């Protein structure tokens, strides 16, 4: 293994240095260029060697505590913390310096077992513990609290990863108890690297939160800090996760804020209509909420939320229908966690009580049916900040409640925020009484609609935010969606806003004449800036304009549509997300389109070079958005030639099928054309090209197909909607594809890392379009992909690849769900893919008739994630049993210590959406064992007692406990040994007749095993 290495280009001067132990060393000099580039005529070099004494960076105090561990010491049973054989830690006291060493053992060519040193500190009072380490290798340090019986650790503080000879510091204010101070160096094999450490203790005041671990109190169970949080992070983890709690539970948790806050979610199920009270007190400023679960955090339904300073109790209370809810806790600011950051505690509790009955609306009822069932100035006038009650009553005709609203003349313009609280907003009288409300606001004519909403509030309740309204009269209408009825509460809030100025340019938006291309009456010319409007109304509005290129020269047209996204223009923040299109003189062929190339989501269209003639321009709103806009036109003369400037290597029909007719390489840019049928000739539906990745390195290909949508290239506006496909040398094995990852509908394919060899590109149009294109290839050097062969005779998953248009074993991602069956103690091979922004997911179903201990192992050629889910009761609610991820050519195993009888889903998929071609293999093995040993056979011999039991298919570590009474409780003090065999000999035996021994054998295994 190299002790140090470097490199450089020809004529460079490079230096290398290392601190070496006594011994023999070799210095290697070799060329790094391609074969044949260096020979005896140009291969001269000059080298020099200098030596001077070197000293490792830690200098150990001779009076310090000597760690005493042999170096190396594999397997590590000296002071490595929790092991299968029990706890091992070196006692330490405050104010002590430590002199230690670290080592690494090469387990296999790709993985080293690192030495972990654990020092045990016992505190009798609250102390601020500062743990400092100075190491000759990169390292990280931790302060943890071990749980009894090696049941895990509570993380109190951790240092960032630091380089060699950096000082590492971790500190925390700790209550009385037992703590582990840990050193995790990252050494090279066959070296003993020194480090020094010191622990100092200073009295500190306990925080305001003391966790009452008694009664219904329970620990959160999450390590802290927990980087890449997948424990109870709700919708911020993949898949979403939450800790289940029950009414009357008290939770002792901890949190931290480093770059992002630690978010803790707890899942509560209630079966009756209850008032849920969620209280949190924390040693930091805290935010809490009660929400309905959702995998998308931006779509959360929030029932109650609030903030509180450190040490101030925060309680949220709301009446909820039966169902599942998430109760959340998170820190508000990183200022509560100064460097060096350490976790701080919180205590949370949940209580449930029946919702009160007999509620009535506490606000004025101004719904005077039937007088306000139609729009009229005689209806009740409402004002800013009003809150009132009303009822949508059942009847033969739908009930509508109308109110009037005035922005008085001479007053500032206002923006109205109107909430209609109906069936879905907890804590208010109408909650649960049936009304799904809708609200709309009209101008004084009762017909011009200015805004409407039916689900912008909580659940399906309504919330409408208007545009800025100038002084005048308006009408508000409230009704029930799909005939629903019931009470509601209407709240109005007004925000002062700057009145919209009149548009400063000429207006040629002649409604309704310009609503179609055939009747467009308005023309613009180069240099024009015009005003227009896409109003909200009963039909979708669009505006058409005429434009002439008069000739004889050709022109390139630039169209800007300034609307909601461009500050400083009339339509800014008025709501319109515009799209602009260019059409031919017959209004039948769209030549160009843009909807987001301007500022924010405004439109900016740059056309290809246009020949003299008539063209039409269409302006509309994306996704039904409305509002004013400004249309600006600019022109530049250009060459009328649209000839492609790159070589045309599309030799039809020679490359219409896969063959080595046209060979391309990295950095090539060529022209091509997919031709329609013409004069009896068949269409050209496909163009094939061969691409060669040269020997010596692996490459990732970036393939662009510039066609109808990319303005800077000559095919722009030519009509082709392309797709590009990458195949192996056999023309059959698909490796990657793309439809529209480029500009607009153009294609951009980025492959995975390809080994040297021959590949094939296919350009076609699944939509059947035709036209010219430019094909550009660029290559990036990458690390060659790994290979994982499937042993002969192992069953295969059997799914075709890629399986784009049918379902095979997509599990809960299809309707109905589809799974591949699996059985205990089975091994199989699978194949997966990720390309074109899509990925293959594989779901397997295991049915257990009795309780079983499960060990599941997966190895794959690609980065993957694996999970075990329990349907509760089906795919609509999945409980995560285990979850793990791994990189390419790594292995992971997860252990479920005891699964109850029932159905379980085993899920494996790539963690990426591109770069995993067909033929990417994975191996999977599931082993089922007993949750507990059925019986142990005991043999008494002269000087020992021998224990035997049945082996287990999951190959666990068997831990042997001994006691002197039949009902003793196994714990860390009762352990007398461990083994992976199905037998054990107890040689520490008092002579016959003096003692009775009782034995318990348990099974242990890590949850996740590194490769």
Number of C-alpha atoms within 10 A of each C-alpha: 5 8 11 10 11 8 14 11 10 11 7 8 10 10 12 9 12 9 13 13 9 6 5 6 10 7 8 7 9 7 14 12 10 9 9 6 10 13 10 6 6 8 11 8 8 5 8 5 8 5 7 5 6 10 8 15 16 21 14 18 12 10 10 15 18 15 18 12 16 13 17 17 14 15 10 20 17 19 22 21 22 18 14 19 17 18 18 18 19 18 14 19 16 17 12 13 22 22 21 23 24 27 24 24 20 14 12 9 6 8 12 17 19 20 24 19 25 27 21 21 20 14 16 9 14 18 20 18 23 21 25 20 25 23 29 23 22 17 24 22 25 21 29 21 18 20 12 10 15 15 9 15 19 21 21 27 26 25 22 14 13 18 16 16 17 17 16 24 24 24 24 21 21 23 18 11 13 15 23 25 28 23 26 18 28 23 22 19 16 12 15 17 20 20 24 24 23 20 21 16 19 12 12 15 12 15 18 15 17 15 17 14 12 8 8 13 17 17 15 20 16 20 19 22 21 13 9 10 18 19 23 23 23 27 20 20 16 14 16 20 23 23 19 14 18 16 17 13 14 25 23 19 22 28 27 27 22 16 8 11 15 24 22 26 28 21 21 19 14 16 9 14 17 18 19 23 20 23 20 24 24 29 23 27 19 25 20 26 21 28 19 16 22 15 15 11 11 8 10 17 19 18 21 20 17 12 20 19 16 20 17 16 15 20 20 19 20 18 23 25 17 12 12 15 23 23 29 23 27 24 29 21 17 17 13 18 17 10 13 15 23 25 23 23 19 25 23 24 20 21 16 20 13 12 17 10 6 6 10 9 15 12 13 12 14 18 20 14 15 10 14 21 19 16 21 16 17 12 20 15 15 18 14 17 13 14 20 19 20 22 24 23 19 13 9 5 8 16 22 21 25 27 23 22 21 16 17 12 11 9 11 16 22 21 18 20 17 26 25 31 27 32 25 26 25 22 15 19 20 25 21 18 15 16 27 27 30 25 26 21 26 20 17 18 12 17 13 15 18 18 18 21 20 21 19 16 20 20 19 21 24 26 24 22 16 19 19 19 21 20 16 15 18 22 25 21 20 25 26 24 16 11 16 18 23 21 22 30 21 19 19 17 16 17 12 13 14 12 14 15 9 8 16 12 14 12 15 16 21 16 15 12 15 21 21 16 21 13 12 21 17 16 14 17 14 17 11 13 19 19 21 23 23 23 19 17 13 9 7 14 20 20 25 25 23 20 19 17 19 12 12 10 15 21 23 18 20 17 23 22 32 29 32 25 23 19 13 8 16 21 25 20 17 19 19 27 27 30 23 25 20 27 20 15 16 12 14 9 12 18 20 24 24 22 21 20 16 19 16 14 19 24 26 23 23 21 23 26 22 23 20 15 14 15 18 22 24 21 24 25 23 15 10 13 17 25 22 22 30 22 21 19 18 16 17 12 13 14 12 16 11 14 9 16 12 14 12 14 18 19 14 16 10 14 20 19 16 21 16 17 15 17 16 20 16 18 12 15 20 18 21 23 25 24 18 15 12 8 6 6 9 10 13 17 19 21 23 27 22 23 24 15 20 14 10 10 13 21 22 20 23 17 26 24 33 29 32 29 27 24 19 12 17 22 26 26 25 20 19 26 26 29 24 27 20 28 22 20 19 12 17 11 17 20 26 26 26 25 21 19 17 18 18 18 19 24 27 25 27 22 23 22 20 23 20 15 13 17 23 26 22 20 23 22 17 13 10 13 16 23 20 23 29 22 21 20 20 16 18 11 12 14 12 15 14 14 14 16 12 15 10 6 8 12 13 13 19 12 16 13 17 21 14 10 6 10 16 20 23 20 22 20 13 14 10 11 15 18 21 18 14 17 14 18 15 14 18 18 21 19 24 28 27 26 24 21 15 14 21 22 21 23 24 20 20 17 14 16 10 11 17 20 21 22 24 25 19 24 23 30 24 28 17 24 21 24 19 23 20 19 16 11 10 12 18 8 13 19 20 17 16 18 20 17 19 20 16 17 19 19 21 22 23 23 22 18 19 15 19 13 12 13 17 20 24 23 21 24 23 27 18 17 14 22 24 25 27 21 17 21 21 26 22 18 16 22 20 23 21 19 19 15 16 8 11 16 10 16 11 13 10 9 12 15 16 15 18 15 16 13 16 21 16 19 17 22 19 24 20 23 21 21 18 11 11 12 8 14 11 17 12 14 12 16 19 16 17 21 15 16 15 16 18 20 15 15 12 10 14 12 10 11 6 7 10 11 12 14 19 18 21 15 22 16 17 15 15 18 13 11 15
